[in-house]
Every structure is written in structure tokens, then in C-alpha cells.
Amino acid sequence: MSAWSEREAAHRAASDAELIAWVDEQDRPLGGLPRAELRQRGLVGRGTFILLFNSAGLLCVHRRTLSKALYPGYWDVAAGGMVLAGETYLESATRELEEELGVSGVELHEHGRFFFDQPDNRLWCAVFSAVSDQPLVLQPEEVLEARFTPPHDVLVEACDKLFCPDSLEALRRYLGA
């Protein structure tokens, strides 16, 4: 097994063991469950979406790895992920931004919450933004590539390319579109 395959297997095992914040449709906590169980049972979890901008106002857009259980290979307009049981939305956003893109020590601004409801992906979502010119350090198990682009251009690109629908909704709400 290659070093990358070993890292990917370890990452998947850790992800499967994590307890995700389980909530009801009004975002009231019910406990913690493994990610796969939440999806299989159609239950609601919590997620964070961090829109990362550089000082020129360009949005970081990245492509998810092909090994992701949800939206493999899709473009994503936000770093983020599932909120762990016992973790706040802000704690999750801080952790996810550092894990996925290697960005830490930046101020996060919250822009509200919304309920996203599609088969296999039912989430209460918190939208955050941050500005940073730090070099990106991509998490190889999560991110294939990243680039910065004008935020409104993403909505045009989404007509022709596969983008994660939950993060696109976060961007639309942020832009007021």
C-alpha cells in the first residue's frame, strides 16, 4: 500500500469514528452519531461553510478529492465540514479551515444559518467568511486543487461545472443572490 493510500485509509477510519452533531429540523441538539449513520438514516447534522477570500476580494474555490463520500470531484466554494458532537459552529469552522486549506489565526465572521435538505445531505449550515493571504496548504485527502476567482463568476461557472450544491447555497446567501 502506498503512503498516500495509507494516509487516505487512516483519514477515512478517523472520519468514520467521529461523532457528528445530530440535531432536529429546528437545530436543537439530540446527541452525536457517526457520519455514515446520519446519512443512511436521513437524519440532520450540522455543517460549516467558510468562504475564504484573499485581500483582493477573490474567493478560494477548490476541487474535492474523488474519494469523498459526498460530491466526489465536485468544485467547492467553501472550506468546511461536519460539526463534531460537543463542538460549536465557530470551533468547527476554525478547525475545518485549518485542516482543509492550512489557514489559521484569521478572524471568522458568521453570516447566518440555513437548513439544507437533500437526500443523503440534511444539514443545519452556518456560513462564515475570512480574509487571508496566507499560502494555502491543501489537505491531500480532501482537496485536489484550489484557485482564487471573483465570487460572482462562480455562479456562472456552476452552470457548466459540478459544484457542491450546499456550499453554492451558502455563497448565494452570502452574496444575497
C-alpha positions in Angstrom: 0.0 0.0 0.0 1.4 3.4 -0.9 2.0 6.2 1.7 -0.9 8.1 0.2 -3.2 5.1 0.3 -2.3 4.5 3.9 -3.0 8.2 4.8 -6.3 8.0 3.0 -7.3 4.8 4.8 -6.4 6.3 8.2 -8.3 9.5 7.3 -11.4 7.5 6.4 -11.2 5.4 9.5 -10.9 8.6 11.7 -13.8 10.2 9.8 -16.0 7.1 10.3 -15.2 7.1 14.1 -16.0 10.8 14.6 -19.3 11.6 16.3 -21.1 14.3 14.4 -23.6 16.8 16.0 -27.0 15.3 15.5 -29.9 17.9 15.6 -33.5 18.1 14.7 -35.1 20.2 12.0 -35.0 23.3 14.3 -31.3 22.8 15.0 -31.9 21.5 18.6 -29.1 19.1 19.7 -30.1 15.4 20.0 -26.6 13.9 20.6 -23.8 12.6 18.4 -23.8 9.9 15.7 -21.3 8.6 13.1 -21.4 10.5 9.8 -22.5 7.4 7.8 -25.3 6.6 10.2 -26.7 10.2 9.9 -26.7 9.9 6.1 -28.1 6.4 6.0 -31.0 7.2 8.4 -31.7 10.6 6.7 -31.0 12.4 10.0 -29.9 16.0 10.3 -26.4 17.1 11.2 -24.6 20.4 11.5 -22.1 21.8 9.0 -19.9 24.8 8.5 -19.1 26.7 5.3 -16.1 29.1 5.3 -15.9 31.4 2.3 -12.2 32.3 2.2 -11.3 35.5 0.3 -7.8 37.0 -0.4 -7.2 40.7 0.2 -8.1 41.3 -3.5 -11.6 40.0 -2.8 -11.2 36.8 -4.8 -12.9 33.6 -3.4 -11.0 30.4 -2.9 -12.6 27.6 -4.9 -11.3 24.1 -4.5 -11.9 20.7 -6.1 -12.8 17.8 -3.8 -11.0 14.5 -4.0 -12.5 11.6 -5.8 -12.6 9.6 -2.6 -15.1 11.8 -0.9 -18.3 10.0 0.0 -20.4 13.1 -0.9 -19.9 15.1 -4.1 -16.6 13.4 -5.1 -14.6 15.5 -7.6 -17.0 18.5 -7.4 -15.9 22.1 -7.1 -16.5 23.6 -3.7 -16.7 27.3 -2.9 -16.2 26.8 0.9 -13.9 25.1 3.2 -15.8 23.3 5.9 -17.4 20.2 7.0 -19.4 18.5 9.7 -19.6 19.9 13.2 -18.4 17.3 15.8 -20.6 16.4 18.8 -19.9 18.9 21.5 -18.3 21.4 19.2 -19.7 24.9 18.3 -20.2 26.1 14.8 -17.3 28.5 15.3 -15.0 25.8 16.7 -15.8 23.6 13.7 -15.2 26.4 11.2 -11.8 27.2 12.7 -10.8 23.6 12.7 -12.0 22.9 9.2 -10.4 25.9 7.6 -7.0 24.9 9.1 -7.4 21.2 8.2 -8.5 21.7 4.6 -6.6 24.8 3.5 -4.0 25.3 6.1 -5.3 28.7 7.1 -5.2 29.6 10.8 -5.2 32.6 13.1 -7.7 34.6 11.0 -10.9 36.2 12.1 -14.1 34.4 11.1 -17.3 36.3 10.6 -20.6 34.5 10.8 -23.3 35.3 8.1 -26.2 33.3 9.4 -27.5 29.8 9.2 -29.8 27.9 7.0 -31.3 24.4 6.6 -30.1 22.4 3.6 -32.3 19.4 2.8 -31.4 16.9 0.1 -31.2 13.1 0.1 -28.0 12.0 1.9 -27.3 15.5 2.9 -29.5 17.1 5.6 -27.7 19.9 7.4 -28.1 22.9 9.5 -25.4 25.1 8.0 -23.5 28.1 9.4 -21.9 30.4 6.9 -18.6 32.1 7.8 -16.2 34.3 5.9 -12.5 35.1 6.3 -9.8 37.1 4.6 -6.3 35.7 4.3 -3.3 35.9 2.0 -1.5 33.0 3.8 -0.2 30.4 1.4 -2.7 27.5 1.1 -1.7 24.1 2.4 -4.1 21.7 0.8 -5.2 18.6 2.8 -4.4 15.8 0.2 -7.3 13.6 1.5 -9.8 16.3 1.0 -8.6 18.8 -1.7 -7.2 18.1 -5.2 -6.6 21.7 -6.3 -7.5 25.3 -5.4 -7.7 28.6 -7.1 -9.0 32.2 -6.4 -11.7 33.7 -8.6 -14.3 36.5 -8.4 -17.2 35.3 -6.3 -19.9 36.2 -8.9 -18.0 34.2 -11.6 -18.6 31.0 -9.6 -22.3 31.3 -10.1 -21.8 31.4 -13.9 -19.3 28.5 -13.7 -21.8 26.5 -11.8 -24.0 26.3 -14.9 -21.4 24.2 -16.7 -19.3 22.5 -13.9 -20.3 20.3 -11.0 -20.3 22.4 -7.8 -21.4 21.2 -4.3 -25.0 22.4 -4.0 -24.8 23.1 -0.3 -21.8 25.4 -0.5 -23.3 27.1 -3.5 -26.3 27.9 -1.4 -24.0 29.3 1.3 -22.4 31.5 -1.3 -25.7 32.7 -2.7 -26.9 33.6 0.8 -23.7 35.5 1.5 -24.0 37.4 -1.8 -27.7 38.0 -1.3 -28.2 36.3 -4.7 
